[in-house]
Amino acid sequence: MSSHGTPRLNVRGIDVPAFLYGTAWKEERTSQLTGMALSEGFRAIDTANQRKHYFEAAVGEAVDAFVKMGNVPRSELFIQTKFTYASSQDHRLPYDSAVPPALQVVQSFERSLEHLQTTHIDAYLLHGPARGRGISREDWEVWQAMEGLQRKGKVALLGISNVSVEQLAELLTDCSVVPAFVQNRCYARTGWDRDVRALCQASGIVYQGFSLLTANRQEMKSPALMRIASECGRTPAQVVFRFAIQMGMIPLTGTTSALHMREDLDCFDFELSTRDIESILQLGRG
Ligand SMILES: NC(=O)c1ccc[n+]([C@@H]2O[C@H](COP(=O)([O-])OP(=O)(O)OC[C@H]3O[C@@H](n4cnc5c(N)ncnc54)[C@H](OP(=O)(O)O)[C@@H]3O)[C@@H](O)[C@H]2O)c1
């Protein structure tokens, strides 16, 4: 195993590794790539009970094998999964879509525990609100069911994904448990999701950024980013991940390459200057 490790953050008293390995779109390679990520030093894994894009049971196989080989105890791993509405699933639904939303959450969660071969989940996310705008009655029922799972000690932290600033603000008006995480696609052209990040910061929510590289393909090739990478002696991808970390985000990577896994975890031993951060914040603005 590599000597790389991931620094940890304290999120509401829970130890959370500062970089997440994402397992979407890996299909039959999910188990092997999750095992590789763990061997390279990732300690936080993101998945979803949404067979259309994720293979949660294969993540569970890899985690179980890694723990059983004596590499780390389960308690050192951070496993995050999601509840996904039927409208974003295919025919391989992990619950009965005819039952009320709160019961769908309970059924989906129980299946996640089976898939992940665990008795508790470290973070449980609503994959996205039911509609593009607003927090619907269905969303409230789902969120309250998720709060119930946390109250029972089955999940440590809650979160929400694919959320707009208006939706997050609405959720915050009436939730009993403030989400610990927001997980969003992070575009440079929106100031790296500036408004959502600002509300997260004001509300004690940790922002998880995904598609930091793939949502910003043009910006990745910009002269400003190339200059910063060259001055730091790092790759543009490492600069973007380092930027995310310095902005207080937990980045996600779904790389399939051992070299990229090592490079991604090598983002904790250098510092971007205030000037570099300002230049990166400006990327994608016209
Ligand atoms: N909540 C949601 O709705 C949602 C949606 C999408 C994703 N996610 C989560 O976010 C995770 C990551 O997805 P993503 O869209 O951020 O990215 P991704 O799927 O990991 O895509 C990254 C791409 O960048 C390439 N790459 C090149 N250099 C790299 C480097 N140094 N490090 C990493 N990648 C490099 C990778 O190629 P190589 O494989 O060759 O490295 C890969 O093609 C997913 O697996 C999933 O867990 C969540």
The ligand as a Gaussian input file, in Angstrom:
#p B3LYP/6-31G(d) Opt

LIG

0 1
 N      -24.263000      13.597000      -6.889000
 C      -24.273000      13.426000      -8.184000
 O      -25.297000      13.550000      -8.862000
 C      -23.003000      13.047000      -8.879000
 C      -22.889000      13.195000     -10.261000
 C      -21.683000      12.879000     -10.870000
 C      -20.636000      12.398000     -10.113000
 N      -20.780000      12.229000      -8.764000
 C      -19.696000      11.636000      -7.959000
 O      -18.485000      12.261000      -8.261000
 C      -17.536000      11.267000      -8.659000
 C      -16.500000      11.838000      -9.568000
 O      -17.113000      12.214000     -10.768000
 P      -16.515000      13.407000     -11.610000
 O      -17.534000      13.780000     -12.607000
 O      -15.969000      14.418000     -10.667000
 O      -15.263000      12.940000     -12.277000
 P      -14.765000      11.625000     -12.969000
 O      -15.836000      10.795000     -13.407000
 O      -13.778000      11.139000     -12.056000
 O      -14.010000      12.163000     -14.219000
 C      -12.718000      12.560000     -14.119000
 C      -12.117000      12.420000     -15.502000
 O      -10.959000      13.183000     -15.469000
 C       -9.879000      12.375000     -15.888000
 N       -8.634000      12.773000     -15.244000
 C       -7.521000      13.203000     -15.835000
 N       -6.568000      13.497000     -14.963000
 C       -7.054000      13.249000     -13.761000
 C       -6.546000      13.357000     -12.459000
 N       -5.305000      13.762000     -12.160000
 N       -7.351000      13.022000     -11.452000
 C       -8.593000      12.609000     -11.690000
 N       -9.130000      12.471000     -12.917000
 C       -8.365000      12.796000     -13.947000
 C      -10.277000      10.959000     -15.551000
 O       -9.592000      10.084000     -16.393000
 P       -8.772000       8.838000     -15.785000
 O       -9.795000       7.835000     -15.364000
 O       -7.942000       8.387000     -16.927000
 O       -7.965000       9.375000     -14.652000
 C      -11.789000      10.985000     -15.809000
 O      -12.064000      10.764000     -17.161000
 C      -18.393000      10.177000      -9.261000
 O      -17.738000       8.938000      -9.333000
 C      -19.525000      10.161000      -8.278000
 O      -19.159000       9.457000      -7.107000
 C      -21.936000      12.562000      -8.147000

